[in-house]
Amino acid sequence: MDLLPMSAFQRTGGLWLPPQAPVAVEPEPPVTIRMVGDRRMQCKDIPDEAFIDAVRRAGEPGSWRMSWKVESELAAVVGPVPYNLFLAKARRLCGRKLLHGCPCGCRGDFHPPEECRGC
């Protein structure tokens, strides 16, 4: 048992309280929901051309682009985008044949359709 000198205690009314351990400040949690006005951000709030341009900037022409690189390029233009929303937008663009790749949440391997090599 560690003994503390009486000078370390703080008198509060009729009580002598031991010193309190400093409270650690927790870091901010990552963005999970982004609000646009008074509603949650949706796929329609991310312009198609901004997403496709982020894919183009994320790598060399003719190469596949990883999802985390595309996400960081997109965030530089439109601000932070929750990952689930990023995947939903990629799924929509792939479904409309404006983008090729895998929107399941793995690596991504995104590329614009004009750079497609046998898709």
BALO-162313 format. One record per atom (N, C-alpha, C, O): chain; residue number from 0; atom name; x, y, z. Coordinates in nm, 4 decimals, m for minus. Atoms other than C-alpha are relative to their C-alpha. Layout:
N
A:NUM:CA:X:Y:Z
...
END
This chain:
119
A:0:N:0.0849:m0.1170:0.0000
A:0:CA:0.0000:0.0000:0.0000
A:0:C:0.0894:0.1232:0.0000
A:0:O:0.1794:0.1370:0.0829
A:1:N:m0.0771:m0.1231:0.0085
A:1:CA:0.1394:0.3355:m0.1037
A:1:C:m0.0596:0.1033:0.0943
A:1:O:m0.1802:0.1280:0.0931
A:2:N:0.0450:m0.1046:m0.0916
A:2:CA:0.1175:0.6014:0.1611
A:2:C:0.0293:0.1357:m0.0600
A:2:O:0.1395:0.1605:m0.1089
A:3:N:m0.0157:m0.1361:0.0492
A:3:CA:0.0638:0.9609:0.0557
A:3:C:0.0095:0.0943:0.1180
A:3:O:m0.0589:0.0747:0.2184
A:4:N:m0.0036:m0.0990:m0.1080
A:4:CA:0.1609:1.2567:0.2713
A:4:C:m0.1315:0.0774:0.0049
A:4:O:m0.1985:0.0917:m0.0974
A:5:N:0.1257:m0.0719:m0.0194
A:5:CA:m0.1326:1.4543:0.4089
A:5:C:m0.0071:0.1250:m0.0879
A:5:O:m0.1165:0.1704:m0.1217
A:6:N:m0.0002:m0.1208:0.0829
A:6:CA:m0.0242:1.7562:0.2010
A:6:C:m0.0501:m0.0295:m0.1416
A:6:O:m0.0868:0.0632:m0.2138
A:7:N:0.0475:0.0343:0.1333
A:7:CA:m0.1242:1.5659:m0.1149
A:7:C:m0.1526:m0.0030:m0.0058
A:7:O:m0.2103:0.0004:m0.1145
A:8:N:0.1455:0.0057:m0.0038
A:8:CA:m0.4878:1.5508:m0.0016
A:8:C:m0.0579:0.1401:m0.0051
A:8:O:0.0066:0.2371:0.0348
A:9:N:0.0678:m0.1282:0.0121
A:9:CA:m0.7342:1.8282:m0.0674
A:9:C:m0.1211:m0.0014:0.0922
A:9:O:m0.2002:m0.0958:0.0925
A:10:N:0.1122:m0.0065:m0.0937
A:10:CA:m0.9801:1.9393:0.1962
A:10:C:m0.1217:0.0580:m0.0708
A:10:O:m0.1157:0.1664:m0.1289
A:11:N:0.1265:m0.0456:0.0555
A:11:CA:m1.3379:1.9699:0.0755
A:11:C:m0.1034:m0.0120:0.1102
A:11:O:m0.1520:m0.1217:0.1377
A:12:N:0.0940:0.0029:m0.1110
A:12:CA:m1.5694:2.0657:0.3599
A:12:C:0.0568:m0.0836:0.1124
A:12:O:0.1665:m0.0557:0.1607
A:13:N:m0.0448:0.0861:m0.1075
A:13:CA:m1.5396:1.7946:0.6224
A:13:C:0.0781:m0.1208:m0.0509
A:13:O:0.1192:m0.2054:0.0285
A:14:N:m0.0674:0.1152:0.0584
A:14:CA:m1.3729:1.5491:0.3801
A:14:C:0.1405:0.0356:m0.0461
A:14:O:0.1679:0.1477:m0.0889
A:15:N:m0.1330:m0.0127:0.0589
A:15:CA:m1.0124:1.4994:0.2850
A:15:C:0.0029:m0.0950:m0.1200
A:15:O:m0.0082:m0.2164:m0.1032
A:16:N:0.0044:0.0812:0.1215
A:16:CA:m0.9989:1.3782:m0.0779
A:16:C:0.1405:m0.0239:m0.0537
A:16:O:0.2243:0.0662:m0.0526
A:17:N:m0.1312:0.0270:0.0591
A:17:CA:m0.7020:1.2055:m0.2375
A:17:C:0.0131:0.0713:m0.1339
A:17:O:m0.0875:0.1095:m0.1937
A:18:N:m0.0182:m0.0673:0.1294
A:18:CA:m0.5485:1.3625:m0.5481
A:18:C:m0.0616:m0.0826:m0.1130
A:18:O:m0.0578:m0.2057:m0.1115
A:19:N:0.0634:0.0656:0.1138
A:19:CA:m0.7294:1.2842:m0.8715
A:19:C:0.1024:m0.0192:m0.1115
A:19:O:0.1862:0.0676:m0.1361
A:20:N:m0.0860:0.0248:0.1154
A:20:CA:m0.5489:1.1281:m1.1638
A:20:C:m0.0448:0.0914:m0.1137
A:20:O:m0.1644:0.1161:m0.1294
A:21:N:0.0402:m0.0867:0.1118
A:21:CA:m0.5402:1.3564:m1.4681
A:21:C:m0.0845:m0.0789:m0.1001
A:21:O:m0.0577:m0.1956:m0.1284
A:22:N:0.0908:0.0618:0.0950
A:22:CA:m0.8163:1.2816:m1.7151
A:22:C:0.0611:0.0127:m0.1394
A:22:O:0.0931:0.1229:m0.1841
A:23:N:m0.0565:m0.0011:0.1348
A:23:CA:m0.6831:1.1837:m2.0566
A:23:C:m0.1042:0.0514:m0.0988
A:23:O:m0.2213:0.0140:m0.0926
A:24:N:0.0879:m0.0532:0.1029
A:24:CA:m0.8314:1.3735:m2.3482
A:24:C:m0.0022:m0.1002:m0.1142
A:24:O:0.1023:m0.1344:m0.1697
A:25:N:0.0134:0.0979:0.1071
A:25:CA:m0.9660:1.1283:m2.6046
A:25:C:m0.0020:0.0712:m0.1349
A:25:O:m0.0587:0.1798:m0.1469
A:26:N:0.0015:m0.0628:0.1324
A:26:CA:m0.9075:1.2013:m2.9742
A:26:C:m0.1401:m0.0012:m0.0587
A:26:O:m0.2255:m0.0804:m0.0189
A:27:N:0.1297:m0.0081:0.0669
A:27:CA:m1.1990:1.2979:m3.1954
A:27:C:m0.0268:m0.1297:m0.0764
A:27:O:0.0634:m0.1826:m0.1413
A:28:N:0.0312:0.1204:0.0784
A:28:CA:m1.3784:0.9966:m3.3435
A:28:C:m0.0015:0.0345:m0.1489
A:28:O:m0.0249:0.1499:m0.1845
A:29:N:0.0030:m0.0286:0.1437
A:29:CA:m1.3584:0.9620:m3.7235
A:29:C:m0.1412:0.0365:m0.0450
A:29:O:m0.2401:0.0016:0.0195
A:30:N:0.1285:m0.0441:0.0532
A:30:CA:m1.6344:1.1125:m3.9324
A:30:C:m0.0786:m0.1224:m0.0448
A:30:O:m0.0310:m0.1988:m0.1289
A:31:N:0.0847:0.1110:0.0411
A:31:CA:m1.9152:0.8596:m3.9646
A:31:C:m0.1285:0.0493:m0.0644
A:31:O:m0.1869:m0.0201:m0.1476
A:32:N:0.1198:m0.0594:0.0596
A:32:CA:m2.2078:1.0874:m4.0511
A:32:C:0.0341:0.1445:m0.0333
A:32:O:0.0859:0.2175:0.0512
A:33:N:m0.0236:m0.1380:0.0398
A:33:CA:m2.1782:1.4102:m4.2442
A:33:C:m0.1337:0.0612:m0.0370
A:33:O:m0.2107:0.0034:m0.1137
A:34:N:0.1276:m0.0663:0.0226
A:34:CA:m2.4660:1.6537:m4.2493
A:34:C:0.0121:0.1009:m0.1137
A:34:O:0.1129:0.1705:m0.1261
A:35:N:0.0114:m0.1000:0.1053
A:35:CA:m2.5686:1.8615:m4.5505
A:35:C:m0.1298:0.0732:0.0286
A:35:O:m0.2388:0.0200:0.0077
A:36:N:0.1186:m0.0722:m0.0442
A:36:CA:m2.8037:2.1292:m4.4299
A:36:C:m0.0549:m0.0665:0.1242
A:36:O:0.0145:m0.0738:0.2256
A:37:N:0.0611:0.0647:m0.1150
A:37:CA:m3.0427:1.9492:m4.1958
A:37:C:m0.0214:m0.1500:m0.0218
A:37:O:m0.0986:m0.2127:0.0507
A:38:N:0.0143:0.1427:0.0280
A:38:CA:m3.0101:1.5983:m4.3455
A:38:C:0.1369:m0.0643:m0.0165
A:38:O:0.2382:0.0037:m0.0328
A:39:N:m0.1250:0.0731:0.0205
A:39:CA:m2.7479:1.3279:m4.3779
A:39:C:0.0449:0.0118:m0.1451
A:39:O:m0.0374:0.0217:m0.2361
A:40:N:m0.0548:m0.0051:0.1344
A:40:CA:m2.5160:1.3435:m4.6780
A:40:C:m0.0409:m0.1264:m0.0755
A:40:O:m0.0438:m0.2356:m0.0188
A:41:N:0.0424:0.1111:0.0841
A:41:CA:m2.6308:1.1223:m4.9665
A:41:C:0.0871:m0.0050:m0.1250
A:41:O:0.1655:0.0862:m0.1510
A:42:N:m0.0778:0.0161:0.1232
A:42:CA:m2.4806:0.9936:m5.2915
A:42:C:m0.0192:0.1180:m0.0947
A:42:O:0.0755:0.1615:m0.1602
A:43:N:0.0279:m0.1093:0.0927
A:43:CA:m2.6489:1.2719:m5.4859
A:43:C:0.0748:0.1278:0.0367
A:43:O:0.0849:0.2184:m0.0461
A:44:N:m0.0750:m0.1180:m0.0418
A:44:CA:m2.4461:1.5273:m5.2847
A:44:C:0.1456:m0.0032:m0.0473
A:44:O:0.2166:0.0966:m0.0347
A:45:N:m0.1351:0.0117:0.0548
A:45:CA:m2.1206:1.3991:m5.4407
A:45:C:m0.0138:0.0022:m0.1514
A:45:O:m0.0737:m0.0891:m0.2083
A:46:N:0.0124:m0.0054:0.1460
A:46:CA:m2.0929:1.5084:m5.8050
A:46:C:0.0710:m0.1176:m0.0663
A:46:O:0.1804:m0.1567:m0.0254
A:47:N:m0.0589:0.1128:0.0722
A:47:CA:m2.0265:1.2221:m6.0465
A:47:C:0.1374:0.0367:m0.0553
A:47:O:0.2325:m0.0406:m0.0433
A:48:N:m0.1260:m0.0407:0.0627
A:48:CA:m1.7534:1.4168:m6.2246
A:48:C:0.1110:0.0183:0.1035
A:48:O:0.2272:m0.0097:0.0743
A:49:N:m0.1015:m0.0139:m0.1059
A:49:CA:m1.5750:1.4954:m5.8954
A:49:C:0.0539:m0.1369:0.0405
A:49:O:0.1737:m0.1513:0.0650
A:50:N:m0.0429:0.1355:m0.0364
A:50:CA:m1.5644:1.1237:m5.8112
A:50:C:0.0892:m0.0577:m0.1094
A:50:O:0.1946:m0.1142:m0.0800
A:51:N:m0.0783:0.0555:0.1108
A:51:CA:m1.4380:1.0243:m6.1568
A:51:C:0.1327:0.0730:m0.0134
A:51:O:0.2342:0.0101:m0.0433
A:52:N:m0.1263:m0.0743:0.0019
A:52:CA:m1.1773:1.3029:m6.1506
A:52:C:0.0928:m0.0449:0.1130
A:52:O:0.2145:m0.0496:0.0953
A:53:N:m0.0815:0.0504:m0.1110
A:53:CA:m1.0598:1.1749:m5.8112
A:53:C:0.0628:m0.1334:m0.0379
A:53:O:0.1770:m0.1607:m0.0008
A:54:N:m0.0552:0.1270:0.0474
A:54:CA:m1.0151:0.8310:m5.9702
A:54:C:0.1154:0.0265:m0.0960
A:54:O:0.2190:m0.0395:m0.0886
A:55:N:m0.1063:m0.0322:0.0968
A:55:CA:m0.8109:0.9855:m6.2524
A:55:C:0.1256:0.0525:0.0705
A:55:O:0.2373:0.0175:0.0322
A:56:N:m0.1150:m0.0579:m0.0722
A:56:CA:m0.5881:1.1790:m6.0078
A:56:C:0.0689:m0.1000:0.0926
A:56:O:0.1835:m0.0781:0.1319
A:57:N:m0.0523:0.0926:m0.1003
A:57:CA:m0.5339:0.8779:m5.7797
A:57:C:0.1095:m0.0918:m0.0516
A:57:O:0.1723:m0.1617:0.0280
A:58:N:m0.1036:0.0886:0.0515
A:58:CA:m0.2959:0.6950:m6.0116
A:58:C:0.0399:0.0354:m0.1415
A:58:O:m0.0110:0.1304:m0.2009
A:59:N:m0.0485:m0.0195:0.1365
A:59:CA:m0.1160:0.6719:m6.3416
A:59:C:m0.1058:m0.0465:m0.1000
A:59:O:m0.1818:m0.1388:m0.0710
A:60:N:0.0925:0.0482:0.1036
A:60:CA:m0.3197:0.6399:m6.6620
A:60:C:0.0326:m0.1443:m0.0370
A:60:O:0.1491:m0.1807:m0.0532
A:61:N:m0.0170:0.1400:0.0348
A:61:CA:m0.3727:0.2755:m6.7468
A:61:C:0.0182:m0.0918:0.1200
A:61:O:0.0278:m0.2135:0.1039
A:62:N:m0.0178:0.0840:m0.1197
A:62:CA:m0.3319:0.1566:m6.3874
A:62:C:m0.1284:0.0010:0.0826
A:62:O:m0.2143:0.0877:0.0666
A:63:N:0.1138:0.0047:m0.0907
A:63:CA:m0.5844:0.0546:m6.1261
A:63:C:0.0259:0.0924:0.1173
A:63:O:0.1406:0.1129:0.1568
A:64:N:m0.0119:m0.0907:m0.1143
A:64:CA:m0.6535:0.2936:m5.8387
A:64:C:m0.0620:m0.0662:0.1221
A:64:O:m0.1733:m0.1182:0.1156
A:65:N:0.0490:0.0605:m0.1235
A:65:CA:m0.6932:0.1690:m5.4833
A:65:C:m0.1044:0.0909:0.0642
A:65:O:m0.0992:0.2129:0.0488
A:66:N:0.1124:m0.0767:m0.0551
A:66:CA:m1.0045:0.2768:m5.2921
A:66:C:0.0451:0.1041:0.1013
A:66:O:m0.0107:0.2138:0.1045
A:67:N:m0.0415:m0.0975:m0.1012
A:67:CA:m0.8176:0.4472:m5.0059
A:67:C:0.0665:0.1214:m0.0634
A:67:O:0.0558:0.2316:m0.0097
A:68:N:m0.0614:m0.1129:0.0690
A:68:CA:m0.6207:0.6641:m5.2522
A:68:C:m0.1075:0.0859:m0.0670
A:68:O:m0.1012:0.2087:m0.0637
A:69:N:0.1106:m0.0730:0.0629
A:69:CA:m0.9374:0.7567:m5.4428
A:69:C:m0.0781:0.0765:0.1062
A:69:O:m0.1182:0.1908:0.0844
A:70:N:0.0750:m0.0657:m0.1080
A:70:CA:m1.1116:0.8355:m5.1139
A:70:C:0.0721:0.1243:0.0493
A:70:O:0.0079:0.2259:0.0761
A:71:N:m0.0737:m0.1183:m0.0466
A:71:CA:m0.8334:1.0724:m5.0053
A:71:C:m0.0018:0.1103:m0.1054
A:71:O:m0.0094:0.2281:m0.0705
A:72:N:0.0083:m0.1008:0.1066
A:72:CA:m0.8366:1.2476:m5.3451
A:72:C:m0.1379:0.0648:m0.0023
A:72:O:m0.1495:0.1856:m0.0228
A:73:N:0.1362:m0.0535:m0.0023
A:73:CA:m1.2151:1.2862:m5.3242
A:73:C:m0.0194:0.0916:0.1207
A:73:O:m0.0828:0.1965:0.1090
A:74:N:0.0132:m0.0805:m0.1213
A:74:CA:m1.1942:1.4197:m4.9673
A:74:C:0.0704:0.1352:m0.0155
A:74:O:0.0285:0.2337:0.0453
A:75:N:m0.0692:m0.1263:0.0237
A:75:CA:m0.9498:1.6867:m5.0861
A:75:C:m0.0876:0.0985:m0.0766
A:75:O:m0.0697:0.2197:m0.0649
A:76:N:0.0863:m0.0858:0.0817
A:76:CA:m1.2181:1.8197:m5.3226
A:76:C:m0.1322:0.0313:0.0703
A:76:O:m0.1712:0.1478:0.0789
A:77:N:0.1345:m0.0208:m0.0550
A:77:CA:m1.5539:1.7696:m5.1471
A:77:C:m0.0045:m0.0042:0.1524
A:77:O:m0.1113:0.0146:0.2108
A:78:N:m0.0014:0.0112:m0.1457
A:78:CA:m1.4453:1.7302:m4.7844
A:78:C:m0.0100:m0.1466:0.0410
A:78:O:m0.0211:m0.2348:m0.0442
A:79:N:0.0030:0.1398:m0.0439
A:79:CA:m1.4545:1.4181:m4.5681
A:79:C:m0.1308:m0.0691:m0.0382
A:79:O:m0.2401:m0.0149:m0.0219
A:80:N:0.1150:0.0800:0.0423
A:80:CA:m1.6845:1.1477:m4.6999
A:80:C:0.0036:m0.1296:0.0797
A:80:O:0.1051:m0.1992:0.0769
A:81:N:0.0023:0.1275:m0.0721
A:81:CA:m1.7899:0.8558:m4.4774
A:81:C:0.0234:m0.1166:m0.0967
A:81:O:m0.0225:m0.1140:m0.2109
A:82:N:m0.0410:0.1096:0.0883
A:82:CA:m1.6536:0.5279:m4.6149
A:82:C:m0.1192:m0.0736:m0.0599
A:82:O:m0.1145:m0.1117:m0.1769
A:83:N:0.1188:0.0679:0.0540
A:83:CA:m1.9976:0.3655:m4.6525
A:83:C:m0.0626:0.0803:m0.1137
A:83:O:m0.1110:0.0231:m0.2113
A:84:N:0.0542:m0.0854:0.1049
A:84:CA:m2.1132:0.6630:m4.8582
A:84:C:0.0910:m0.0025:m0.1225
A:84:O:0.0433:m0.0012:m0.2360
A:85:N:m0.0964:0.0109:0.1102
A:85:CA:m1.7956:0.6460:m5.0677
A:85:C:m0.0268:m0.1278:m0.0804
A:85:O:m0.0305:m0.1250:m0.2034
A:86:N:0.0264:0.1271:0.0679
A:86:CA:m1.8674:0.2795:m5.1450
A:86:C:m0.1339:0.0018:m0.0729
A:86:O:m0.1459:m0.0539:m0.1820
A:87:N:0.1311:m0.0080:0.0641
A:87:CA:m2.2325:0.3526:m5.2229
A:87:C:0.0085:0.0805:m0.1300
A:87:O:m0.0521:0.0431:m0.2304
A:88:N:m0.0160:m0.0810:0.1213
A:88:CA:m2.1332:0.6238:m5.4723
A:88:C:0.0762:m0.0787:m0.1063
A:88:O:0.0412:m0.0731:m0.2242
A:89:N:m0.0757:0.0816:0.0944
A:89:CA:m1.8777:0.3903:m5.6326
A:89:C:m0.0896:m0.1083:m0.0604
A:89:O:m0.0815:m0.1359:m0.1801
A:90:N:0.0922:0.1023:0.0482
A:90:CA:m2.1451:0.1181:m5.6583
A:90:C:m0.0948:0.0570:m0.1052
A:90:O:m0.1208:m0.0061:m0.2077
A:91:N:0.0924:m0.0641:0.0944
A:91:CA:m2.3831:0.3583:m5.8315
A:91:C:0.0691:0.0314:m0.1320
A:91:O:0.0134:0.0076:m0.2392
A:92:N:m0.0720:m0.0341:0.1220
A:92:CA:m2.1194:0.4776:m6.0772
A:92:C:0.0373:m0.1253:m0.0796
A:92:O:0.0331:m0.1237:m0.2026
A:93:N:m0.0309:0.1259:0.0684
A:93:CA:m2.0152:0.1191:m6.1569
A:93:C:m0.1256:m0.0583:m0.0635
A:93:O:m0.1193:m0.1137:m0.1733
A:94:N:0.1262:0.0494:0.0550
A:94:CA:m2.3790:0.0229:m6.2089
A:94:C:m0.0433:0.0749:m0.1244
A:94:O:m0.1072:0.0177:m0.2126
A:95:N:0.0345:m0.0821:0.1160
A:95:CA:m2.4223:0.3083:m6.4569
A:95:C:0.1099:m0.0027:m0.1056
A:95:O:0.1016:0.0695:m0.2050
A:96:N:m0.1123:0.0173:0.0934
A:96:CA:m2.0966:0.2055:m6.6355
A:96:C:0.0804:0.1282:m0.0199
A:96:O:0.1446:0.1446:m0.1237
A:97:N:m0.0823:m0.1205:0.0048
A:97:CA:m1.9361:0.5461:m6.5621
A:97:C:0.1359:m0.0234:0.0644
A:97:O:0.2264:0.0592:0.0529
A:98:N:m0.1226:0.0345:m0.0709
A:98:CA:m1.6643:0.3740:m6.3583
A:98:C:0.0106:m0.1513:0.0013
A:98:O:m0.0904:m0.2210:0.0104
A:99:N:m0.0209:0.1442:m0.0101
A:99:CA:m1.5118:0.0281:m6.3558
A:99:C:0.0846:m0.0273:0.1225
A:99:O:0.1678:0.0549:0.1609
A:100:N:m0.0751:0.0380:m0.1185
A:100:CA:m1.3731:m0.1525:m6.0534
A:100:C:m0.0866:m0.0845:0.0913
A:100:O:m0.1917:m0.1347:0.0517
A:101:N:0.0711:0.0831:m0.0968
A:101:CA:m1.4844:m0.3346:m5.7425
A:101:C:m0.0448:0.0860:0.1182
A:101:O:0.0386:0.1238:0.2005
A:102:N:0.0487:m0.0841:m0.1096
A:102:CA:m1.7060:m0.1327:m5.5038
A:102:C:m0.0425:m0.0783:0.1234
A:102:O:m0.1259:m0.0302:0.2001
A:103:N:0.0439:0.0821:m0.1131
A:103:CA:m1.7370:m0.4132:m5.2458
A:103:C:0.0670:0.0413:0.1311
A:103:O:0.0196:0.0034:0.2382
A:104:N:m0.0707:m0.0397:m0.1215
A:104:CA:m1.4916:m0.2566:m4.9993
A:104:C:0.1391:m0.0588:0.0079
A:104:O:0.2109:m0.0351:0.1050
A:105:N:m0.1358:0.0556:m0.0002
A:105:CA:m1.1768:m0.4483:m5.0931
A:105:C:0.0963:0.1083:m0.0492
A:105:O:0.0847:0.2234:m0.0072
A:106:N:m0.0980:m0.0970:0.0489
A:106:CA:m0.8909:m0.2759:m5.2763
A:106:C:m0.0618:0.1070:m0.0869
A:106:O:m0.0191:0.2224:m0.0830
A:107:N:0.0639:m0.0948:0.0897
A:107:CA:m1.1147:m0.1099:m5.5299
A:107:C:0.0351:m0.0255:m0.1441
A:107:O:m0.0521:m0.0621:m0.2230
A:108:N:m0.0449:0.0159:0.1385
A:108:CA:m0.9083:m0.1330:m5.8497
A:108:C:m0.0863:0.0813:m0.0964
A:108:O:m0.1269:0.0317:m0.2015
A:109:N:0.0843:m0.0851:0.0829
A:109:CA:m1.1064:0.1584:m5.9926
A:109:C:0.0775:0.0521:m0.1203
A:109:O:0.1985:0.0738:m0.1129
A:110:N:m0.0556:m0.0651:0.1176
A:110:CA:m1.0436:0.2953:m6.3406
A:110:C:m0.1153:0.0533:m0.0846
A:110:O:m0.2241:m0.0042:m0.0853
A:111:N:0.1043:m0.0532:0.0883
A:111:CA:m1.2387:0.5126:m6.5854
A:111:C:m0.0243:m0.0972:m0.1157
A:111:O:0.0660:m0.1725:m0.1520
A:112:N:0.0313:0.0960:0.1066
A:112:CA:m1.4136:0.3197:m6.8660
A:112:C:0.0889:0.0149:m0.1228
A:112:O:0.1127:m0.0834:m0.1930
A:113:N:m0.0836:m0.0175:0.1210
A:113:CA:m1.1920:0.4715:m7.1372
A:113:C:0.1371:m0.0667:0.0158
A:113:O:0.2079:m0.0858:m0.0831
A:114:N:m0.1272:0.0676:m0.0241
A:114:CA:m0.8893:0.3013:m6.9733
A:114:C:m0.0190:m0.1495:0.0220
A:114:O:0.0734:m0.2174:0.0666
A:115:N:0.0321:0.1396:m0.0295
A:115:CA:m1.0571:m0.0393:m6.9520
A:115:C:0.0789:m0.0933:m0.0921
A:115:O:0.0892:m0.0708:m0.2126
A:116:N:m0.0759:0.1011:0.0746
A:116:CA:m0.8467:m0.3397:m7.0576
A:116:C:m0.0738:m0.1340:0.0079
A:116:O:m0.0269:m0.2261:0.0748
A:117:N:0.0711:0.1276:0.0041
A:117:CA:m1.1022:m0.6128:m7.1186
A:117:C:m0.1012:m0.0211:0.1105
A:117:O:m0.1183:m0.1338:0.1571
A:118:N:0.1051:0.0143:m0.1020
A:118:CA:m1.3753:m0.5445:m6.8635
A:118:C:m0.1298:m0.0381:m0.0656
A:118:O:m0.2308:m0.0551:0.0026
END
